[in-house]
């Protein structure tokens, strides 16, 4: 059965919601050395990852349909290969970041995420990449960015002992199907299925041993199954 693409206005609202949530939660982080649900990452690492991913997303958008990401997906490689390559990219980018405070990393994230938001509406139907013969548009990738931001908002919330649930989790399910075509989505409650499919344990830290979350999806993170590569990062 063909899935219906997410509605444009809902994607745009969710995107901005995710960016705002990250900024608000980051402002509440008392210690950037606290652990996060992303394996081996402290909050400062998560902030650095957010900066890198937002900068990459902006680059991919500006270079579409000939971006580094599009060239990677054009190879039609196995999912495991895509995840490993993104994991290596994530680690390399974090390693070369300057030792800046968490707040500065979040500010850099905000600037790049805002520039992406300014550009994507006019480019919505442009081809972003082609994967296994199917064209995915800038609008599809915007949905993947939504998933990435909301997952990392949850990571930040859990790191400070709080909880987080997006306003429109059903949109994220639809966005996953269109924006993260190389990764399966678990069944169940909309938000919990996104968390689990990205490698996260919904009750972290209590059940931290039952899943290993690595930051997308985009992306897919730490090297989580789901930070979707360039998209979400696990």
SVG drawing of the C-alpha trace seen along z (x, -y; Angstrom):
<svg xmlns="http://www.w3.org/2000/svg" viewBox="-2 -32 42 37">
<polyline fill="none" stroke="black" stroke-width="0.4" points="0.0,0.0 1.4,-3.4 1.8,-5.7 0.6,-9.3 3.3,-12.0 3.1,-14.2 1.3,-17.5 3.6,-20.4 2.2,-22.7 2.5,-20.1 6.1,-19.3 7.0,-23.0 5.3,-23.4 7.0,-20.3 10.4,-21.5 10.1,-24.8 8.7,-23.0 11.8,-20.8 14.3,-23.6 12.5,-25.6 12.4,-22.5 16.1,-22.0 16.8,-25.7 14.5,-25.6 15.9,-22.4 19.5,-23.4 18.9,-26.5 18.0,-24.2 21.1,-22.1 23.0,-22.8 26.0,-20.7 27.1,-19.9 29.0,-16.8 25.9,-14.9 25.3,-11.6 22.6,-11.3 20.6,-8.4 23.1,-8.5 25.7,-5.8 29.0,-7.3 27.8,-10.9 27.6,-13.6 25.4,-16.6 28.3,-18.6 28.8,-15.9 25.1,-16.0 25.3,-19.8 28.3,-19.3 26.4,-16.7 23.4,-19.0 25.7,-21.8 27.3,-19.4 24.0,-17.9 22.4,-21.3 25.4,-22.5 25.4,-19.3 21.6,-19.6 22.1,-23.1 25.0,-22.0 22.9,-19.1 20.0,-21.4 22.2,-24.0 23.9,-21.3 20.9,-19.2 20.5,-17.1 24.3,-16.6 25.2,-16.7 27.5,-14.3 24.4,-12.7 22.8,-12.2 26.0,-10.6 26.1,-8.3 22.5,-7.1 22.9,-6.8 25.2,-3.8 22.1,-1.8 24.3,-0.4 23.0,1.9 21.5,0.1 24.4,1.4 26.9,-0.2 25.0,-3.6 24.9,-3.6 28.5,-2.7 29.6,-5.5 27.4,-8.0 28.8,-6.9 32.3,-7.5 31.3,-10.9 29.7,-11.8 32.8,-10.8 35.1,-12.7 33.1,-15.9 32.9,-15.8 36.6,-15.2 37.5,-18.4 35.1,-20.8 36.7,-23.5 36.3,-23.1 33.4,-25.5 30.8,-25.7 27.5,-23.8 25.5,-27.1 27.7,-28.2 27.2,-24.9 23.5,-25.2 23.6,-28.8 25.5,-27.5 22.9,-24.8 20.1,-27.4 21.7,-29.6 22.1,-26.7 18.7,-25.2 17.2,-28.6 18.9,-29.1 17.7,-25.7 14.1,-26.6 14.3,-29.9 15.4,-28.0 13.4,-24.8 9.9,-26.2 11.0,-27.5 12.9,-24.3 10.2,-21.9 9.7,-19.8 13.3,-19.8 14.9,-16.3 17.0,-15.8 18.3,-12.4 17.4,-9.2 17.5,-5.9 17.0,-2.5 15.2,-4.1 12.8,-6.3 13.1,-10.1 13.0,-11.8 12.4,-15.6 13.6,-18.4 10.2,-18.2 10.8,-14.5 14.2,-15.4 12.6,-18.2 10.5,-15.5 13.7,-13.6 15.0,-16.7 11.9,-17.0 12.5,-13.5 16.1,-14.3 15.3,-17.5 12.6,-15.9 14.7,-12.8 17.5,-15.0 15.1,-17.2 14.1,-14.0 17.8,-13.1 18.4,-16.5 15.2,-16.3 16.2,-12.9 19.8,-14.1 18.4,-16.7 15.9,-14.3 12.8,-15.6 10.6,-14.1 9.6,-15.2 6.9,-14.3 6.4,-16.2 3.0,-17.8 2.4,-15.8 4.1,-12.4 1.9,-11.0 3.6,-13.5 6.9,-12.0 5.8,-8.5 4.8,-9.7 8.0,-11.7 10.0,-8.7 8.5,-6.6 9.3,-9.3 12.4,-10.8 14.2,-7.7 13.4,-5.1 16.4,-2.9 15.3,-2.2 12.2,-0.3 9.8,-1.7 8.5,0.3 4.8,0.6 3.0,-0.7 2.5,-4.2 3.7,-6.7 6.3,-8.4 7.6,-5.2 7.9,-3.6 10.1,-6.5 12.2,-6.3 12.7,-2.5 13.3,-2.5 16.1,-5.0 17.7,-2.7 16.5,-4.5 15.1,-3.0 11.9,-5.0 12.4,-4.5 16.1,-5.5 18.0,-5.5 16.0,-2.7 16.1,-0.4 19.3,-1.7 20.5,1.8 17.7,2.8 18.6,0.5 21.5,-1.5 20.7,-5.0 23.1,-6.7 22.3,-9.9 20.2,-10.8 18.3,-10.8 18.5,-11.5 19.6,-10.8 20.7,-8.1 23.5,-8.9 26.1,-8.0 25.9,-5.6 22.4,-4.7 20.5,-2.8 18.7,-5.7 20.1,-9.1 19.4,-8.5 22.6,-9.2 23.1,-12.6 19.6,-12.6 19.1,-11.3 21.8,-10.0 22.1,-7.3"/>
</svg>
